[in-house]
Amino acid sequence: MLDKMLTKDCINLHLKGKTKSEIIDEMVDILYSAGKLNDKEEYKKEILKREAQSSTGLEEGIAIPHAKTSAVKIPSIAFGLSKEGVDYESLDGEPSKLFFMIAAPANASDSHIEVLSKLTTMLLDDDVREKLLNVKTPNEVLEILGTDSNEKEEENNSNSSYDVLAVTACPTGIAHTYMAADALIKKAKEMGVKIKVETNGSTGIKNMLTDEEIKNAKGIIVAADKNVEMVRFNGKNVEIVPVKEGIKNPEQLINNALNKKAPIYKADGNTVSSNGKKEKTGFYKHLMSGVSNMLPFVVGGGILIAISFMFGINSSNPVAKLLSDIGGGNAFFLMVPVMAGFIGMSIADRPGFAPAMVGGLISLNNGGGFLGGLIGGFLGGYTVVLLKKLFSKLPDSFEGLKPVLLYPLFGIFITGALMYGIIVDPIASLNNSVTLFLKSLGTGNLILLGAILAGMMATDMGGPINKSAFTFGIMMITAGDYAPHAAVMAGGMVPPLGIALATTFFKNKFTKEEIDTGKTCYIMGLSFITEGAIPFAAADPMRVIPASIIGASIAGALSMYFGVLLPAPHGGIFVIPVVTHPIMYLASIIIGSVVTALILGYIKKPVTK
């Protein structure tokens, strides 16, 4: 099947690019010219988004940029060779010469991913890489990669016990997941160590670790850049690192696992992320599960409502009524119940979904709104957790009845009774009080509120503080107050736009790579994607974050001062036509962005050439 994904028209043995961005453009052009992509720009955007998380430049002169997106028409691989090599921010700091750009459709099948896994495994072989560096024709490339003498040996047999266990996972689950797994397996074989590796790839979990294997293992390696199931490792020595470390330092990781050098993992409501830093699970994890699954309803429904205003929703215009009925009467209506349902599901798995969703719907229909939906979600989830404990003592013959009868019956009843009997009325009163309080605020207090909300959006750029401000803005939209969210969106647009301006007008303060990346920040900023600023904030947090917060706060304060109202929850510049005072709103965003750019231009040190 590899010969169907890598074809002659997707091979270029004479890449001309001198920089990482030029190579990406060239490789994307190869796929697009060969008819493998539906949308060239969207695919490139996904490639850049993956590169912003961590470079796909590996060791030994290999780079594997990849993306899984609906912009891909045909699952494909493009191969490019650069004789001189290009600085691709590789793991070993050496120039990259062999480029494989993987294009996987959003619905990529298991067989496609397995082919890509085999390809990444082959590239670990020194002979294969050496042959590829010296090819003269596309046919030679196809011959080398078509002769798959490097089939992965089956190391995971169910009758064995293992010295070391590992889990690998990368955000897209295409390349790094399997390369890390193969590097660990290969090195363990050289060392005479028995290892089993679980891969959390784009098609699901393969070679899942069993409780017995975890119990008997000396140590565990988690090489991951996304969340993996960690509770099962409670009480074990667990080495947690980014997925690239599994590719780069497999021997060190295996030795650490064997010698139990990693800390004991404790599943106590906190978890350890792949970068080794502690991060909250519990409340925040469940809340974000609800918010992230709610967003499609918020964005789609909210923008349809906003567009309906352009046709005069108070009139008898049939287009306006249709848009409002679809967006507000249906999509937006489902927002709170869906959020509550996924909060419950995060807490209690699938049985928690129905009681929590009913709790959210009760809140929506009885004035509890967004806040009541949050409570309904947590109440439904933890009600099922309690029921699971209570019903755990029932005979085994009841196991089949629990998820289809006992959990939904008692879960929905208990959640609903508590919502109606205790929660809804006080929350509805609180919502009314908050709305009246905001309407009673004077201009000065509103400006301060706008500055705080917008500044929060720029503080961690997609993290908990950012999401808290965004959630508050949506809550205010559901309560009929459209001003706070206008400040929120302005604050979220400023960091990437300010950075983009800085890279344009203060080129001596940024590297060539940063200047190229800065161009994408224009698109991300205009689209209200604050995360576009993250690579710059990560590289220079002491300068970029304060500059972003100051500019965002100014934009939010000005938005409130001008009395801008935003009925759409998302959309960036594309929903500017539906805000009140659109010219002043644009001015607020531009002023904030310029302030951020000027601060960065002043405080950043010139780049030494």
C-alpha positions as CSV (number, residue, x, y, z in Angstrom):
1,M,0.0,0.0,0.0
2,L,3.0,2.3,0.5
3,D,3.4,2.5,-3.3
4,K,-0.1,4.0,-3.5
5,M,0.7,6.7,-0.9
6,L,4.1,7.6,-2.3
7,T,4.1,8.1,-6.0
8,K,6.5,9.5,-8.6
9,D,4.7,12.8,-8.9
10,C,5.2,13.3,-5.1
11,I,9.0,13.0,-5.2
12,N,11.4,15.9,-5.6
13,L,15.1,15.1,-5.4
14,H,16.2,18.7,-5.8
15,L,14.6,20.8,-3.2
16,K,15.5,24.5,-3.5
17,G,14.4,25.8,-0.1
18,K,17.0,27.3,2.2
19,T,14.8,27.7,5.3
20,K,12.3,25.6,7.2
21,S,9.4,27.7,5.9
22,E,10.5,27.5,2.3
23,I,10.8,23.7,2.5
24,I,7.3,23.4,4.0
25,D,6.0,25.6,1.1
26,E,7.8,23.5,-1.4
27,M,6.6,20.2,0.0
28,V,3.0,21.4,0.3
29,D,3.2,22.5,-3.4
30,I,4.3,19.0,-4.4
31,L,1.2,17.4,-2.8
32,Y,-1.1,20.1,-4.2
33,S,0.2,19.9,-7.7
34,A,-0.2,16.1,-7.6
35,G,-3.9,16.6,-6.7
36,K,-3.6,15.1,-3.2
37,L,-5.1,18.1,-1.4
38,N,-8.6,19.7,-1.3
39,D,-7.4,22.9,0.3
40,K,-3.7,23.9,0.1
41,E,-3.8,26.7,2.6
42,E,-5.8,24.8,5.2
43,Y,-3.4,21.9,4.9
44,K,-0.4,24.2,5.3
45,K,-2.1,25.8,8.3
46,E,-2.4,22.4,10.0
47,I,1.2,21.6,9.2
48,L,2.3,24.9,10.8
49,K,0.1,24.2,13.8
50,R,1.8,20.9,14.4
51,E,5.2,22.5,14.0
52,A,4.3,25.1,16.6
53,Q,3.8,22.3,19.2
54,S,7.3,20.9,18.5
55,S,9.5,20.6,15.5
56,T,9.1,17.5,13.4
57,G,12.8,17.6,12.6
58,L,14.2,14.4,13.9
59,E,17.8,13.1,14.2
60,E,20.0,11.7,11.4
61,G,18.9,14.3,8.9
62,I,15.2,13.3,8.8
63,A,12.2,15.6,9.0
64,I,8.6,14.3,8.9
65,P,6.1,17.2,8.9
66,H,2.6,15.8,9.0
67,A,-1.0,16.7,9.4
68,K,-4.4,14.9,9.6
69,T,-7.1,17.1,8.2
70,S,-10.2,17.1,5.9
71,A,-8.0,19.3,3.6
72,V,-6.4,16.1,2.4
73,K,-8.2,14.5,-0.6
74,I,-6.0,11.4,-1.0
75,P,-3.8,9.9,1.8
76,S,-0.3,10.6,0.5
77,I,3.4,11.0,1.3
78,A,5.7,13.5,-0.4
79,F,9.4,12.9,-0.4
80,G,12.0,15.6,-0.9
81,L,15.8,15.6,-0.8
82,S,18.0,18.6,0.0
83,K,21.6,17.8,-0.8
84,E,22.9,20.7,1.2
85,G,20.5,20.3,4.1
86,V,18.3,22.9,5.9
87,D,18.1,24.0,9.5
88,Y,14.8,22.4,10.5
89,E,15.2,22.8,14.2
90,S,16.0,19.1,14.5
91,L,16.5,17.2,17.7
92,D,20.3,16.8,17.2
93,G,20.7,20.4,15.8
94,E,22.0,19.0,12.5
95,P,20.7,20.0,9.1
96,S,17.8,18.0,7.7
97,K,18.2,16.5,4.2
98,L,15.4,13.8,3.9
99,F,11.9,15.2,4.1
100,F,8.7,13.1,4.3
101,M,5.5,15.2,4.4
102,I,2.6,13.0,5.4
103,A,-0.9,14.0,4.4
104,A,-3.6,12.0,6.2
105,P,-7.3,12.7,5.7
106,A,-9.5,13.4,8.7
107,N,-11.0,9.9,8.4
108,A,-7.7,8.0,7.8
109,S,-8.2,4.3,8.1
110,D,-6.1,1.9,10.2
111,S,-4.4,0.6,7.1
112,H,-3.2,4.1,6.2
113,I,-1.8,4.7,9.6
114,E,-0.1,1.3,9.7
115,V,1.7,2.1,6.4
116,L,2.9,5.4,7.8
117,S,4.1,3.5,11.0
118,K,6.1,1.1,8.8
119,L,7.7,4.0,6.9
120,T,8.8,5.7,10.1
121,T,10.2,2.3,11.3
122,M,12.2,1.9,8.1
123,L,13.8,5.3,8.5
124,L,15.4,4.2,11.7
125,D,17.6,1.9,9.6
126,D,21.0,3.4,8.8
127,D,21.3,1.6,5.4
128,V,17.9,2.9,4.3
129,R,18.8,6.5,5.1
130,E,22.2,6.2,3.4
131,K,20.6,4.9,0.2
132,L,18.0,7.6,0.2
133,L,20.7,10.3,0.5
134,N,22.3,9.0,-2.7
135,V,19.3,8.3,-5.0
136,K,19.4,9.7,-8.5
137,T,15.8,9.0,-9.7
138,P,12.3,8.7,-8.2
139,N,12.3,5.0,-9.1
140,E,15.2,4.4,-6.8
141,V,13.2,6.0,-3.9
142,L,10.3,3.7,-4.6
143,E,12.6,0.7,-4.8
144,I,14.3,1.4,-1.5
145,L,11.0,2.1,0.4
146,G,9.2,-0.7,-1.4
147,T,11.6,-3.3,-0.2
148,D,10.3,-3.5,3.3
149,S,12.9,-5.8,4.8
150,N,12.5,-3.9,8.0
151,E,9.2,-5.2,9.1
152,K,8.7,-4.6,12.8
153,E,9.4,-7.7,14.9
154,E,6.7,-8.8,17.2
155,E,8.0,-8.0,20.6
156,N,4.7,-8.0,22.4
157,N,3.6,-11.5,23.1
158,S,0.9,-12.1,25.6
159,N,2.6,-14.9,27.5
160,S,5.6,-12.8,28.5
161,S,6.3,-10.5,31.5
162,Y,8.2,-7.3,30.8
163,D,11.0,-5.5,32.5
164,V,9.9,-2.1,31.1
165,L,6.6,-0.8,29.8
166,A,6.1,2.3,27.7
167,V,3.4,4.5,26.3
168,T,4.0,6.7,23.3
169,A,1.6,9.4,22.0
170,C,1.9,12.6,19.9
171,P,-0.9,15.1,19.1
172,T,-1.6,13.9,15.6
173,G,-0.8,10.2,16.3
174,I,0.8,9.7,12.9
175,A,4.6,9.8,12.9
176,H,6.2,10.5,16.3
177,T,4.0,8.0,18.2
178,Y,5.4,5.1,16.2
179,M,8.9,6.3,15.8
180,A,9.3,6.6,19.6
181,A,7.8,3.2,20.0
182,D,10.1,1.7,17.4
183,A,13.2,3.4,18.9
184,L,12.4,2.1,22.3
185,I,11.8,-1.5,21.0
186,K,15.0,-1.5,18.9
187,K,17.2,-0.2,21.8
188,A,15.6,-2.6,24.3
189,K,16.4,-5.5,22.0
190,E,20.1,-4.3,21.7
191,M,20.2,-4.1,25.6
192,G,18.6,-7.5,26.1
193,V,15.6,-5.9,27.9
194,K,12.1,-7.1,27.5
195,I,9.8,-4.2,26.7
196,K,6.2,-3.7,25.7
197,V,5.1,-0.4,24.1
198,E,1.5,0.9,23.9
199,T,0.9,3.3,21.1
200,N,-1.8,6.0,21.4
201,G,-2.1,6.7,17.7
202,S,-4.7,8.4,15.5
203,T,-6.6,5.2,15.1
204,G,-6.7,4.4,18.8
205,I,-4.7,2.5,21.3
206,K,-2.7,-0.5,20.2
207,N,-0.8,-3.1,22.4
208,M,-2.7,-1.8,25.5
209,L,-0.8,-2.5,28.8
210,T,-2.6,-4.9,31.1
211,D,-3.0,-4.6,34.9
212,E,-0.8,-7.7,35.4
213,E,2.0,-6.3,33.2
214,I,1.9,-3.0,35.0
215,K,2.1,-4.7,38.4
216,N,5.1,-6.8,37.4
217,A,7.1,-4.1,35.5
218,K,10.2,-2.6,37.1
219,G,9.5,0.8,35.6
220,I,7.3,2.7,33.1
221,I,8.1,5.2,30.4
222,V,5.4,7.7,29.2
223,A,6.7,9.5,26.1
224,A,3.7,11.7,25.2
225,D,2.7,15.1,24.1
226,K,-1.0,14.6,24.8
227,N,-3.1,13.1,27.7
228,V,-2.9,9.4,28.2
229,E,-4.6,7.2,30.8
230,M,-2.4,7.6,33.9
231,V,-4.4,6.4,36.9
232,R,-3.4,2.8,36.1
233,F,0.2,3.6,37.0
234,N,-0.6,4.7,40.5
235,G,2.3,3.6,42.8
236,K,4.7,2.8,40.0
237,N,8.0,4.5,39.0
238,V,6.9,6.5,35.9
239,E,9.3,8.5,33.7
240,I,7.2,11.1,31.9
241,V,8.8,12.9,29.0
242,P,7.9,14.5,25.6
243,V,7.5,12.0,22.8
244,K,10.7,13.3,21.1
245,E,12.7,12.0,24.0
246,G,11.5,8.5,23.2
247,I,13.1,8.9,19.8
248,K,16.2,10.8,21.0
249,N,17.2,9.1,24.2
250,P,15.7,5.6,24.3
251,E,18.6,4.0,26.1
252,Q,18.6,6.6,29.0
253,L,14.9,6.2,29.4
254,I,15.1,2.4,29.6
255,N,18.0,2.5,32.1
256,N,16.1,4.9,34.3
257,A,13.0,2.6,34.2
258,L,15.2,-0.4,35.0
259,N,16.9,1.4,37.9
260,K,13.6,2.9,39.2
261,K,15.0,6.4,39.0
262,A,11.7,8.0,38.1
263,P,9.4,9.4,40.8
264,I,6.5,7.3,42.2
265,Y,3.4,8.3,40.4
266,K,0.4,9.2,42.6
267,A,-3.1,9.5,41.2
268,D,-4.5,11.9,43.7
269,G,-6.5,14.3,41.7
270,N,-3.4,15.9,40.2
271,T,-1.5,14.4,37.3
272,V,1.8,14.9,35.7
273,S,1.8,16.2,32.1
274,S,4.2,15.1,29.4
275,N,6.6,17.9,30.1
276,G,7.0,16.8,33.7
277,K,5.0,19.7,35.2
278,K,2.1,19.1,37.5
279,E,-1.3,20.2,36.2
280,K,-4.7,20.0,37.6
281,T,-7.1,17.4,36.5
282,G,-10.3,17.1,38.6
283,F,-12.5,20.2,38.3
284,Y,-10.6,21.9,35.5
285,K,-10.3,18.8,33.4
286,H,-14.0,18.1,33.6
287,L,-14.9,21.7,32.9
288,M,-12.7,21.9,29.9
289,S,-14.2,18.6,28.6
290,G,-17.6,20.2,28.7
291,V,-16.5,23.6,27.2
292,S,-14.5,22.0,24.3
293,N,-17.4,19.8,23.3
294,M,-19.8,22.7,23.6
295,L,-17.8,25.0,21.4
296,P,-19.1,23.8,18.0
297,F,-22.6,24.6,19.1
298,V,-21.5,27.9,20.5
299,V,-19.6,29.0,17.4
300,G,-21.9,27.7,14.7
301,G,-25.1,28.7,16.5
302,G,-23.8,32.0,17.8
303,I,-22.5,33.2,14.4
304,L,-25.8,32.2,12.7
305,I,-27.6,34.3,15.3
306,A,-25.2,37.2,14.6
307,I,-25.7,37.0,10.9
308,S,-29.5,37.0,11.4
309,F,-29.1,40.4,13.0
310,M,-27.8,41.7,9.6
311,F,-31.2,40.9,8.0
312,G,-33.2,42.5,10.8
313,I,-34.3,39.8,13.2
314,N,-37.1,41.9,14.6
315,S,-38.7,42.1,11.2
316,S,-40.6,39.4,9.3
317,N,-37.6,38.7,7.0
318,P,-37.7,35.0,6.3
319,V,-33.9,34.6,6.0
320,A,-33.4,36.3,9.3
321,K,-36.0,34.0,10.9
322,L,-34.5,30.9,9.4
323,L,-31.0,31.8,10.6
324,S,-32.3,32.6,14.1
325,D,-34.3,29.4,14.4
326,I,-31.4,27.3,13.4
327,G,-28.7,29.1,15.4
328,G,-30.7,30.2,18.4
329,G,-33.7,28.0,18.6
330,N,-31.6,24.8,18.1
331,A,-27.8,24.9,18.0
332,F,-27.4,27.6,20.7
333,F,-30.2,26.0,22.7
334,L,-28.2,22.8,23.0
335,M,-25.1,24.5,24.2
336,V,-25.7,24.2,28.0
337,P,-27.1,20.7,28.0
338,V,-24.2,19.4,25.8
339,M,-21.6,21.1,28.0
340,A,-23.2,19.6,31.1
341,G,-23.4,16.1,29.4
342,F,-19.7,16.0,28.6
343,I,-18.8,17.3,32.1
344,G,-20.7,14.3,33.5
345,M,-19.1,12.0,30.9
346,S,-15.6,13.2,31.9
347,I,-16.4,12.4,35.6
348,A,-18.3,9.1,35.3
349,D,-17.6,7.9,31.8
350,R,-20.5,7.2,29.5
351,P,-23.1,6.5,32.3
352,G,-22.6,10.0,33.5
353,F,-23.7,11.6,30.2
354,A,-27.5,11.3,30.4
355,P,-28.0,12.5,34.0
356,A,-25.7,15.4,33.5
357,M,-27.3,16.4,30.2
358,V,-30.8,16.3,31.8
359,G,-29.4,18.5,34.6
360,G,-28.2,21.0,32.1
361,L,-31.5,21.0,30.3
362,I,-33.4,21.6,33.5
363,S,-31.2,24.5,34.2
364,L,-31.7,26.0,30.8
365,N,-35.5,25.7,30.9
366,N,-35.8,27.2,34.4
367,G,-33.5,30.2,34.4
368,G,-30.4,28.6,35.7
369,G,-28.5,29.3,32.5
370,F,-24.9,28.6,32.0
371,L,-23.9,28.5,35.7
372,G,-26.8,26.1,36.5
373,G,-25.7,23.9,33.6
374,L,-22.2,23.7,35.1
375,I,-23.6,22.6,38.4
376,G,-26.0,20.1,36.7
377,G,-23.0,18.6,34.8
378,F,-21.0,18.0,37.9
379,L,-24.0,16.9,39.9
380,G,-25.0,14.3,37.2
381,G,-21.4,13.0,37.0
382,Y,-20.8,12.6,40.7
383,T,-24.3,11.1,41.2
384,V,-23.3,8.3,38.9
385,V,-20.0,7.9,40.6
386,L,-21.9,7.4,43.9
387,L,-24.3,5.0,42.2
388,K,-21.4,2.9,40.9
389,K,-20.1,2.5,44.5
390,L,-23.5,1.6,45.8
391,F,-24.3,-0.9,43.0
392,S,-20.8,-2.5,43.2
393,K,-22.2,-4.8,45.8
394,L,-24.9,-6.2,43.6
395,P,-24.4,-9.8,42.2
396,D,-22.5,-10.2,39.0
397,S,-25.7,-11.0,37.2
398,F,-26.7,-7.3,37.4
399,E,-23.6,-6.1,35.5
400,G,-25.5,-5.9,32.2
401,L,-28.4,-4.0,33.7
402,K,-26.3,-1.3,35.3
403,P,-25.4,0.9,32.3
404,V,-28.8,0.4,30.5
405,L,-31.2,0.6,33.4
406,L,-29.9,1.3,36.9
407,Y,-27.5,4.2,36.2
408,P,-29.8,6.1,33.8
409,L,-32.9,5.5,35.9
410,F,-31.5,6.5,39.3
411,G,-29.0,9.0,37.9
412,I,-31.6,11.0,36.0
413,F,-34.1,10.9,38.8
414,I,-31.6,12.0,41.6
415,T,-30.0,14.7,39.4
416,G,-33.4,16.0,38.3
417,A,-34.9,16.0,41.8
418,L,-31.9,17.9,43.2
419,M,-31.9,20.4,40.4
420,Y,-35.6,21.2,40.8
421,G,-35.7,21.0,44.5
422,I,-32.5,22.8,45.6
423,I,-30.4,24.3,42.8
424,V,-32.4,25.9,40.0
425,D,-34.2,28.7,41.9
426,P,-31.2,30.1,43.8
427,I,-29.0,30.0,40.6
428,A,-31.7,31.7,38.6
429,S,-31.9,34.5,41.2
430,L,-28.1,34.7,41.2
431,N,-28.0,35.0,37.4
432,N,-30.6,37.8,37.5
433,S,-28.6,39.6,40.2
434,V,-25.3,39.4,38.2
435,T,-27.0,40.7,35.1
436,L,-28.6,43.6,37.0
437,F,-25.2,44.3,38.6
438,L,-23.4,44.5,35.3
439,K,-26.0,46.8,33.8
440,S,-25.7,49.1,36.8
441,L,-22.0,49.5,36.6
442,G,-20.7,52.9,35.6
443,T,-18.4,53.5,32.7
444,G,-15.3,53.4,34.8
445,N,-16.1,50.0,36.3
446,L,-17.1,48.6,32.9
447,I,-13.7,49.7,31.4
448,L,-11.9,48.0,34.3
449,L,-13.9,44.8,33.7
450,G,-13.1,44.9,30.0
451,A,-9.4,45.4,30.7
452,I,-9.3,42.5,33.2
453,L,-11.2,40.1,30.9
454,A,-9.0,41.0,27.9
455,G,-5.8,40.8,29.9
456,M,-6.8,37.3,31.1
457,M,-7.1,36.2,27.5
458,A,-3.5,37.1,26.9
459,T,-2.1,35.7,30.1
460,D,-1.7,32.0,29.2
461,M,-3.1,32.1,25.6
462,G,-5.4,29.1,25.6
463,G,-4.7,27.9,29.1
464,P,-7.0,27.9,32.2
465,I,-7.0,31.7,32.7
466,N,-7.8,32.3,29.0
467,K,-10.6,29.7,29.1
468,S,-12.0,31.2,32.3
469,A,-12.4,34.6,30.6
470,F,-13.8,33.1,27.5
471,T,-16.3,31.0,29.5
472,F,-17.4,34.1,31.4
473,G,-18.0,35.9,28.1
474,I,-20.2,33.1,26.8
475,M,-22.1,33.1,30.0
476,M,-22.8,36.8,29.6
477,I,-24.0,36.2,26.0
478,T,-26.5,33.6,27.2
479,A,-27.7,36.1,29.8
480,G,-28.3,38.7,27.1
481,D,-25.3,40.9,27.9
482,Y,-23.1,41.2,24.8
483,A,-20.5,43.7,26.0
484,P,-18.1,41.5,28.1
485,H,-17.5,39.1,25.3
486,A,-16.6,41.9,22.9
487,A,-13.8,42.7,25.3
488,V,-12.8,39.0,25.5
489,M,-12.5,38.6,21.8
490,A,-10.5,41.8,21.4
491,G,-8.1,40.6,24.1
492,G,-7.7,37.2,22.4
493,M,-7.0,38.8,19.0
494,V,-4.3,41.2,20.2
495,P,-1.4,38.9,21.2
496,P,-0.9,37.2,17.7
497,L,-1.6,40.4,15.9
498,G,0.8,42.4,18.0
499,I,3.5,39.8,17.5
500,A,2.8,39.8,13.8
501,L,3.3,43.5,13.6
502,A,6.4,43.4,15.7
503,T,8.0,40.8,13.4
504,T,7.1,43.0,10.4
505,F,8.4,46.3,11.7
506,F,11.2,45.2,14.1
507,K,12.9,42.5,12.0
508,N,16.2,43.0,13.8
509,K,14.6,41.7,17.0
510,F,13.6,38.4,15.6
511,T,15.2,35.4,13.8
512,K,14.4,34.6,10.2
513,E,12.3,31.7,11.4
514,E,10.4,33.9,13.8
515,I,9.7,36.4,11.1
516,D,8.3,33.7,8.8
517,T,6.2,32.3,11.6
518,G,5.0,35.9,12.4
519,K,3.2,36.0,9.1
520,T,0.9,33.2,10.2
521,C,0.1,35.2,13.3
522,Y,-1.8,37.7,11.1
523,I,-4.2,35.0,10.1
524,M,-4.5,33.5,13.5
525,G,-5.0,36.9,15.2
526,L,-7.7,38.0,12.7
527,S,-9.4,34.6,13.3
528,F,-9.4,35.0,17.1
529,I,-6.9,32.1,17.6
530,T,-4.8,33.4,20.6
531,E,-2.7,30.2,20.5
532,G,-0.8,31.6,17.5
533,A,1.3,33.6,20.0
534,I,2.3,30.6,22.0
535,P,5.6,29.8,20.2
536,F,6.8,33.4,20.8
537,A,5.6,33.4,24.4
538,A,7.4,30.1,25.1
539,A,10.6,31.4,23.6
540,D,10.7,34.7,25.4
541,P,7.9,34.7,28.1
542,M,9.3,37.5,30.3
543,R,8.9,40.0,27.4
544,V,6.2,38.6,25.2
545,I,3.6,37.8,27.9
546,P,3.6,41.2,29.6
547,A,3.6,43.0,26.3
548,S,0.6,40.9,25.2
549,I,-1.3,41.5,28.4
550,I,-0.8,45.3,28.3
551,G,-2.0,45.5,24.6
552,A,-4.9,43.2,25.2
553,S,-6.1,45.0,28.3
554,I,-6.0,48.3,26.4
555,A,-8.1,46.8,23.6
556,G,-10.6,45.3,26.1
557,A,-10.9,48.6,28.0
558,L,-11.5,50.6,24.8
559,S,-14.1,48.1,23.6
560,M,-16.1,48.6,26.8
561,Y,-15.6,52.4,26.6
562,F,-17.0,52.5,23.1
563,G,-20.0,50.4,24.2
564,V,-19.3,47.6,21.7
565,L,-21.8,44.7,21.8
566,L,-20.8,41.3,20.3
567,P,-23.6,38.7,19.9
568,A,-21.3,36.1,18.3
569,P,-19.0,34.0,20.5
570,H,-16.3,33.4,18.0
571,G,-15.2,34.4,14.5
572,G,-12.7,37.2,14.8
573,I,-12.7,39.7,12.0
574,F,-15.4,37.7,10.2
575,V,-18.0,38.7,12.7
576,I,-17.0,42.4,12.9
577,P,-20.0,43.4,10.6
578,V,-22.4,42.2,13.3
579,V,-21.0,44.1,16.3
580,T,-22.2,47.5,17.3
581,H,-19.8,50.4,16.5
582,P,-17.6,48.2,14.2
583,I,-15.2,51.0,13.3
584,M,-14.4,51.7,17.0
585,Y,-14.1,48.0,17.7
586,L,-11.5,47.6,14.9
587,A,-9.8,50.7,16.3
588,S,-9.7,49.1,19.8
589,I,-8.1,46.0,18.4
590,I,-5.6,47.9,16.2
591,I,-4.5,50.2,19.1
592,G,-4.0,47.2,21.4
593,S,-2.0,45.3,18.8
594,V,0.2,48.3,18.0
595,V,0.9,48.9,21.7
596,T,2.0,45.2,22.0
597,A,4.2,45.5,18.9
598,L,5.8,48.8,20.1
599,I,6.6,47.3,23.6
600,L,8.1,44.2,22.0
601,G,10.1,46.4,19.6
602,Y,11.5,48.4,22.5
603,I,12.2,45.7,25.1
604,K,13.4,42.7,22.9
605,K,17.1,42.5,22.3
606,P,18.4,42.5,18.7
607,V,19.2,39.1,17.3
608,T,22.8,38.5,16.7
609,K,23.5,37.4,13.2
